Amino acid sequence: MYKSINKKHVKLVTNLLQRFQSTLVVAEHTNDKLTPITLNVISAARKLGDEVSCLVAGTNCAKVVGEISKVQGVKKVLVAQHDAYKGLLPEELTPLILATQKQFQFTHICAGASAFGKNLLPRVAAKLDVAPISDIIEIKSPDTFVRTIYAGNALSTVKCSESVKVFSVRGTSFEAALVEGGSATKEEVLPLPPAGMSEWIEQNLTKSNRPELTSAKVVVSGGRGLKSGDNFKLLYDLADKLNAAVGASRAAVDAGFVPNDMQVGQTGKIVAPELYIAVGISGAIQHLAGMKDSKTIVAINKDPDAPIFQVADYGIVADLFKVVPEMTEALKK
Ligand SMILES: Cc1cc2nc3c(=O)[nH]c(=O)nc-3n(C[C@H](O)[C@H](O)[C@H](O)COP(=O)(O)OP(=O)(O)OC[C@H]3O[C@@H](n4cnc5c(N)ncnc54)[C@H](O)[C@@H]3O)c2cc1C
């Protein structure tokens, strides 16, 4: 009896609390396009209540503003355009976020747990003198969040008593918000004079015709078992047949086989595709931390005792140099 009354009570209070929440999502984008993780962050923000605003700071970002104002669940888009926001440097964005916070008094400020969010939010939190919560995977209530610890081996539920909750969101833990159906209002925010502490000069991005690792539906990853960078060609051929992105273990990156933007795992990228094919990867916990939420996992390893088989839905105990070309050939038919 008591139990059911308590549960109802808690739900009522939670609903009531949600009505007073207002969340600012700091949008990650390239001026032309919204970075996909922003859509996952918007879904997370909606769990806190209906008042979701997005801040788009950039140089010439009308396209992104148009895109984000149609996203379902976004009520308001705050737009700040200035040359100083080139490259979305935290030194320039932080004063803007603080000024926006002063004006709108958000209860929550969040961004994706990508390089962008990891770079920006600690600075914002420090300036607000609050403790940030990083890489959340679930929102239990407006002040209670779940995040992974010990390389994903345990979950920690954190209750935050700060006046404004600053947190980053693991993209793979929340569905992407729908890009159609919304009709947010737009409001210009006056850009602040440049802080001038740092200047964005240029960025050199890896050019690839393959899908982006963190948003690909299929990922083929290679480990130390590949033995050289040249042998990754086997994986590229297979990936091209599957329209897949190619990832790697840290051992493969550290050995110089492939660049480090391909690293999957605790200190690399977190992925959760429909299909993850691990080739010549042993399955250390730090690697699993980055891919074990994949819907279907296939492992190819010549060692039947390799730990990767404990998380794999399908395992092939075989020499990768034989099996991978066979798979690619079979897909050509
Ligand atoms: C703080 C910290 C953070 C880390 N972060 C990450 C991270 O983000 N991502 C990550 O991946 N690792 C990370 N690591 C490293 C991790 O502990 C492992 O060392 C690494 O994942 C091992 O990579 P691997 O599986 O490619 O290599 P190995 O463990 O050497 O495994 C190679 C596998 O290939 C198989 N193999 C060899 N030849 C063949 C063949 N011909 N056919 C089939 N199979 C073959 C072997 O049986 C073996 O299982 C981290 C470690 C630490 C301490």
The ligand as a MOL file (V3000), in Angstrom:
LIG
                    3D

  0  0  0     0  0            999 V3000
M  V30 BEGIN CTAB
M  V30 COUNTS 53 58 0 0 0
M  V30 BEGIN ATOM
M  V30 1 C 43.9030 3.4320 -19.7170 0
M  V30 2 C 43.8010 2.5590 -20.9270 0
M  V30 3 C 42.9580 2.9470 -21.9420 0
M  V30 4 C 42.8210 2.1380 -23.0650 0
M  V30 5 N 41.9610 2.5190 -24.0670 0
M  V30 6 C 41.7560 1.7030 -25.1160 0
M  V30 7 C 40.8140 2.0390 -26.1430 0
M  V30 8 O 40.1890 3.0900 -26.1360 0
M  V30 9 N 40.6340 1.1480 -27.1470 0
M  V30 10 C 41.3010 -0.0430 -27.2260 0
M  V30 11 O 41.0790 -0.7940 -28.1810 0
M  V30 12 N 42.2080 -0.3610 -26.2920 0
M  V30 13 C 42.4680 0.4870 -25.2490 0
M  V30 14 N 43.4090 0.1510 -24.3340 0
M  V30 15 C 44.3040 -1.0020 -24.6160 0
M  V30 16 C 43.7120 -2.3380 -24.2870 0
M  V30 17 O 43.9700 -2.6660 -22.9410 0
M  V30 18 C 44.3500 -3.4350 -25.1840 0
M  V30 19 O 45.7310 -3.4130 -25.0220 0
M  V30 20 C 44.0250 -3.2950 -26.6700 0
M  V30 21 O 42.6330 -3.1220 -26.8570 0
M  V30 22 C 44.4680 -4.5420 -27.4080 0
M  V30 23 O 44.2740 -4.3800 -28.7720 0
M  V30 24 P 44.1250 -5.6350 -29.7160 0
M  V30 25 O 42.9700 -6.4480 -29.2850 0
M  V30 26 O 44.1470 -5.1500 -31.1160 0
M  V30 27 O 45.5160 -6.3960 -29.5030 0
M  V30 28 P 45.8320 -7.7610 -28.7900 0
M  V30 29 O 45.3240 -7.7910 -27.4180 0
M  V30 30 O 47.2630 -8.0290 -29.0340 0
M  V30 31 O 44.9650 -8.8070 -29.6140 0
M  V30 32 C 45.2160 -9.1870 -30.9340 0
M  V30 33 C 44.2450 -10.3300 -31.2310 0
M  V30 34 O 44.4060 -10.6980 -32.5960 0
M  V30 35 C 44.2690 -12.1020 -32.6900 0
M  V30 36 N 44.9510 -12.5210 -33.9110 0
M  V30 37 C 46.2830 -12.4420 -34.1910 0
M  V30 38 N 46.5250 -12.8910 -35.4470 0
M  V30 39 C 45.3290 -13.2820 -35.9590 0
M  V30 40 C 44.9260 -13.8560 -37.2020 0
M  V30 41 N 45.8060 -14.0950 -38.1780 0
M  V30 42 N 43.6250 -14.1540 -37.3660 0
M  V30 43 C 42.7110 -13.9180 -36.3850 0
M  V30 44 N 43.0320 -13.3790 -35.1820 0
M  V30 45 C 44.3240 -13.0570 -34.9860 0
M  V30 46 C 44.9200 -12.6520 -31.4230 0
M  V30 47 O 44.4280 -13.9390 -31.1200 0
M  V30 48 C 44.5130 -11.5900 -30.4060 0
M  V30 49 O 43.3130 -11.9530 -29.7270 0
M  V30 50 C 43.5690 0.9290 -23.1970 0
M  V30 51 C 44.4110 0.5530 -22.1500 0
M  V30 52 C 44.5330 1.3510 -21.0430 0
M  V30 53 C 45.4270 0.9080 -19.9370 0
M  V30 END ATOM
M  V30 BEGIN BOND
M  V30 1 1 1 2
M  V30 2 1 2 3
M  V30 3 2 2 52
M  V30 4 2 3 4
M  V30 5 1 4 5
M  V30 6 1 4 50
M  V30 7 2 5 6
M  V30 8 1 6 7
M  V30 9 1 6 13
M  V30 10 2 7 8
M  V30 11 1 7 9
M  V30 12 1 9 10
M  V30 13 2 10 11
M  V30 14 1 10 12
M  V30 15 2 12 13
M  V30 16 1 13 14
M  V30 17 1 14 15
M  V30 18 1 14 50
M  V30 19 1 15 16
M  V30 20 1 16 17
M  V30 21 1 16 18
M  V30 22 1 18 19
M  V30 23 1 18 20
M  V30 24 1 20 21
M  V30 25 1 20 22
M  V30 26 1 22 23
M  V30 27 1 23 24
M  V30 28 2 24 25
M  V30 29 1 24 26
M  V30 30 1 24 27
M  V30 31 1 27 28
M  V30 32 2 28 29
M  V30 33 1 28 30
M  V30 34 1 28 31
M  V30 35 1 31 32
M  V30 36 1 32 33
M  V30 37 1 33 34
M  V30 38 1 33 48
M  V30 39 1 34 35
M  V30 40 1 35 36
M  V30 41 1 35 46
M  V30 42 1 36 37
M  V30 43 1 36 45
M  V30 44 2 37 38
M  V30 45 1 38 39
M  V30 46 1 39 40
M  V30 47 2 39 45
M  V30 48 1 40 41
M  V30 49 2 40 42
M  V30 50 1 42 43
M  V30 51 2 43 44
M  V30 52 1 44 45
M  V30 53 1 46 47
M  V30 54 1 46 48
M  V30 55 1 48 49
M  V30 56 2 50 51
M  V30 57 1 51 52
M  V30 58 1 52 53
M  V30 END BOND
M  V30 END CTAB
M  END
